[in-house]
Amino acid sequence: MKRRSLNIVAWAAALTIIAPLASAQTSNAGTAWPSKTVRILVGFPGGSTPDIVARSLAEPLSKVLGQAVIVENKAGASGNIAADQVAKATDDHTLGVVINGNLTSARMLYPKLPYDPAKDFSCISLLATAPLVLVAPAKSPEGAAFFSAAAQNGDKWSYGSVGNGSVAHLGMEVLKTKVKGFAPVHVPFKGNPEVITALLGGEIQMALVPPGIAMPHVKAGKLKAIGLTSGRSAVAPEVAPLADAGVRDFTLEVWAALVGPAKLSKAAQDRLNAEVPKIIRDADTRQKLLNQGWQAVGSSPDGLKSRIKDEAAIMSDIISARGIKLE
């Protein structure tokens, strides 16, 4: 009887050790991430600049995570369709590569926007940025002389963009506030190819265009680069900043960021926060992005949040001042 009592005590003691271990193992299994294919949604067609960034990330991320990472294009509404699907995802394995407008100006431009940029996303990383090039017809004056000519012509001159509310449109409206007398009229187009065609044909006098699209025409002598909307950039090292033409306190970049739904698990966020910046800053990825006209960043979540906050304030002011609405 005594021996049986001792056995029961020993068995009970063993359970007190095994039970927490089993519980911990179950808990760990429940928080392992990823447990299946990770999807990255992009709100633009294949071959677009956000798509290029997403695909530059997907392959190395798949190797690190040990799971397939696929890019799905959900084009439409300036990227807002894909952004909305990311915001509402509940599978813990859906992410999105989004652009400036989805997180900084969409709420002001689309009163009926189905998602809240400030509440519906978990910020992961600012992946890459790129300046725009202010380009003009080849016979245009250079540098400060260009802005003097533009001021003299006022609203007789026009500029093109890829559409109302685009970064190029809002950026040019901000630029108007930085240069005295600068007042070209906005002409929206379907896309950058149409903008370039209008420039080459003399229909418009200027446009803010991505370097990858602008520079072949500049190098061929068909267009003139007035300046970059940032400081010197490896994306277009031969082009001087607009500051050299006398434009002060003006910086504008397009960018792509990785986000997840607000309810993305902590396990997923922790893993992505640790791995994504390293992948983006890797020499191979940096070169791949540079070849496509992007400057690699790979920020922390706080770095992305800061960028969103600062840019949203600027865009909100110009949207309100100009009364810009898309719906």
Sequence and secondary structure as in RCSB ss.txt:
>XXXX:A:sequence
MKRRSLNIVAWAAALTIIAPLASAQTSNAGTAWPSKTVRILVGFPGGSTPDIVARSLAEPLSKVLGQAVIVENKA
GASGNIAADQVAKATDDHTLGVVINGNLTSARMLYPKLPYDPAKDFSCISLLATAPLVLVAPAKSPEGAAFFSAA
AQNGDKWSYGSVGNGSVAHLGMEVLKTKVKGFAPVHVPFKGNPEVITALLGGEIQMALVPPGIAMPHVKAGKLKA
IGLTSGRSAVAPEVAPLADAGVRDFTLEVWAALVGPAKLSKAAQDRLNAEVPKIIRDADTRQKLLNQGWQAVGSS
PDGLKSRIKDEAAIMSDIISARGIKLE
>XXXX:A:secstr
 HHHHHHHHHHHHHHHHHHHHHHHHHHHHHH S  S EEEEESS TTSHHHHHHHHHHHHHHHHHTS EEEEE  
 GGGHHHHHHHHT  SS EEEEEEHHHHHTHHHH TT SS TTTSEEEEEEEEEEE EEEEETTS  HHHHHHHH
HHHGGGSEEEESSTTSHHHHHHHHHHTTSTT   EEEE SSHHHHHHHHHTTS SEEEE HHHHHHHHHTTSEEE
EEESSS  TTSTTS BGGGGT  S   EEEEEEEEETT  HHHHHHHHHHHHHHHHSHHHHHHHHHTT EE    
HHHHHHHHHHHHHHHHHHHHHHT    
